[in-house]
Amino acid sequence: MSRDIDIFASRASIIPQEEILSALRARGISVQWRTDPFVAAFSRRTRKRPWRASQLVLEGDEGSESTIDITNQPFDGESLSSLKETYSVEINQKALKALEDARVRYQVSAGWTSNRSRERLLINAADALSELGDGVILDNTTNRFYERAAFRSQHLAYFQKNTGRRRSHK
């Protein structure tokens, strides 16, 4: 089981990894791009196609505690119909319009084990993909669709550059 967030982007081309990394670093998150080991095992390295599945890892993290998975796939009319049926109650008109314009579905995923650093990376990655791809966000934990501003507002604590302890003012 994992914590998943989908981003439905109207930008037709796959967002390059350099743009994603740059957007995360601009948010104060030092992160590395790592090819998903499963995908690497079945892919030829000489391919020049855009990435499909990878991992984002906080710099300096050698384990998997602060790793999230990031994937993309085309989003078409059949996918839209399925989504509309599944989320018929949750989709508002703005989200429906954004979904109708969507061309690529990104998903960021993390394990359920509580980890604030990883959750910050997950939330910021979803926000960056929404910004770069001009997309709407679906938080699969709550089954709620968000425009980017509402998503940021809902997760405000994860957008602070220093997410450590709060300082008390005397």
Wavefront OBJ file of the C-alpha trace (Angstrom):
o trace
v 0.000 0.000 0.000
v 1.241 3.468 -0.722
v 0.300 7.116 -0.542
v -0.445 8.260 -4.102
v -1.092 11.640 -5.667
v -2.058 11.984 -9.332
v -1.448 15.081 -11.428
v -3.374 15.430 -14.694
v -1.370 17.812 -16.879
v -2.548 19.647 -19.975
v 1.048 19.989 -21.168
v 1.282 17.351 -23.902
v 5.015 16.680 -23.675
v 6.573 14.792 -20.764
v 8.131 17.234 -18.315
v 11.919 16.719 -18.494
v 13.610 15.518 -15.331
v 15.836 18.630 -15.284
v 12.748 20.871 -15.010
v 11.325 18.787 -12.183
v 14.608 18.799 -10.258
v 15.000 22.539 -10.773
v 11.473 23.220 -9.524
v 12.074 21.136 -6.402
v 15.411 22.806 -5.708
v 13.741 26.210 -6.070
v 11.423 25.056 -3.267
v 14.448 24.361 -1.059
v 14.533 20.590 -1.563
v 17.879 19.014 -2.481
v 16.931 15.996 -4.523
v 18.442 13.453 -6.921
v 16.856 11.621 -9.835
v 17.281 7.869 -9.857
v 16.069 5.424 -12.494
v 13.528 3.015 -11.079
v 15.464 -0.269 -10.628
v 12.605 -2.374 -12.035
v 12.367 -0.223 -15.169
v 16.156 -0.198 -15.570
v 16.232 -3.993 -15.547
v 13.928 -4.138 -18.559
v 15.038 -1.072 -20.510
v 17.896 -0.467 -22.855
v 20.010 2.455 -21.709
v 20.506 3.679 -25.259
v 16.881 4.731 -25.611
v 16.355 8.449 -26.048
v 12.658 8.401 -25.183
v 11.338 10.492 -22.285
v 11.406 8.900 -18.851
v 8.423 6.761 -17.738
v 9.174 5.683 -14.172
v 11.843 6.972 -11.843
v 12.513 7.829 -8.244
v 13.188 11.079 -6.459
v 15.591 10.734 -3.533
v 16.610 13.370 -1.029
v 20.307 14.123 -1.482
v 22.450 12.263 0.999
v 19.842 9.544 1.591
v 21.326 6.150 0.788
v 18.294 4.118 1.920
v 14.695 4.210 0.828
v 13.331 6.226 3.755
v 13.112 9.436 1.726
v 12.441 7.992 -1.721
v 9.301 8.579 -3.758
v 8.315 6.979 -7.037
v 7.308 9.156 -9.989
v 5.627 7.846 -13.136
v 3.820 9.170 -16.184
v 1.463 7.797 -18.785
v -0.705 9.220 -21.547
v -4.158 10.382 -20.490
v -6.863 9.840 -23.073
v -10.634 9.786 -23.477
v -10.973 6.240 -22.178
v -9.017 7.148 -19.044
v -11.156 10.255 -18.599
v -14.382 8.234 -18.857
v -13.148 5.786 -16.242
v -12.093 8.584 -13.913
v -15.425 10.409 -14.316
v -17.275 7.218 -13.443
v -15.088 6.434 -10.433
v -15.135 9.973 -9.017
v -18.559 11.153 -10.204
v -19.373 12.709 -6.822
v -15.936 14.245 -6.171
v -15.334 15.985 -9.521
v -16.379 19.625 -9.618
v -16.725 21.601 -12.859
v -13.250 23.169 -12.692
v -11.622 19.792 -12.118
v -13.680 18.252 -14.918
v -12.556 20.960 -17.352
v -8.918 20.425 -16.324
v -9.302 16.658 -16.766
v -10.798 17.155 -20.219
v -7.724 19.207 -21.164
v -5.261 16.726 -19.613
v -2.813 14.862 -21.851
v -0.451 13.229 -19.338
v -1.115 11.594 -15.971
v 1.738 11.755 -13.474
v 1.722 9.860 -10.227
v 3.940 10.389 -7.213
v 3.911 7.642 -4.581
v 5.459 6.970 -1.203
v 5.144 4.249 1.387
v 2.742 4.663 4.280
v 5.401 4.727 6.979
v 5.357 8.141 8.604
v 8.239 10.252 7.362
v 7.934 14.039 7.298
v 10.862 14.535 4.895
v 9.402 12.106 2.382
v 5.908 13.598 2.735
v 7.391 17.055 2.086
v 9.083 15.716 -1.052
v 5.841 14.029 -2.166
v 3.705 17.149 -1.665
v 6.247 19.444 -3.336
v 6.698 17.062 -6.275
v 2.929 17.050 -6.857
v 2.872 20.845 -6.676
v 5.829 21.191 -9.068
v 4.280 18.802 -11.596
v 0.998 20.681 -11.396
v 2.785 23.982 -11.980
v 5.031 22.734 -14.795
v 2.287 20.740 -16.506
v -0.607 23.130 -15.865
v -2.549 20.379 -14.156
v -5.128 19.430 -11.587
v -4.228 17.265 -8.566
v -6.032 14.212 -7.183
v -5.048 13.176 -3.665
v -5.939 9.495 -3.666
v -5.892 9.358 0.132
v -8.820 11.747 0.423
v -10.285 11.227 -3.092
v -10.242 14.994 -3.482
v -9.398 17.027 -6.578
v -7.446 20.242 -6.107
v -6.459 23.182 -8.184
v -2.844 23.991 -7.398
v -3.581 26.962 -5.111
v -6.042 24.949 -3.017
v -3.576 22.044 -2.770
v -0.852 24.398 -1.558
v -3.228 25.924 0.976
v -4.217 22.479 2.268
v -0.555 21.457 2.736
v 0.983 24.812 3.659
v 3.342 23.440 6.316
v 5.177 21.382 3.659
v 6.033 24.445 1.583
v 8.137 26.137 4.233
v 11.850 25.982 3.381
v 12.639 25.039 6.973
v 10.188 22.377 8.118
v 11.940 21.760 11.416
v 10.736 22.852 14.810
v 8.889 26.120 15.072
v 10.732 28.874 16.806
v 9.040 30.523 19.721
v 8.986 34.275 19.803
v 9.546 35.842 23.201
l 1 2 3 4 5 6 7 8 9 10 11 12 13 14 15 16 17 18 19 20 21 22 23 24 25 26 27 28 29 30 31 32 33 34 35 36 37 38 39 40 41 42 43 44 45 46 47 48 49 50 51 52 53 54 55 56 57 58 59 60 61 62 63 64 65 66 67 68 69 70 71 72 73 74 75 76 77 78 79 80 81 82 83 84 85 86 87 88 89 90 91 92 93 94 95 96 97 98 99 100 101 102 103 104 105 106 107 108 109 110 111 112 113 114 115 116 117 118 119 120 121 122 123 124 125 126 127 128 129 130 131 132 133 134 135 136 137 138 139 140 141 142 143 144 145 146 147 148 149 150 151 152 153 154 155 156 157 158 159 160 161 162 163 164 165 166 167 168 169 170
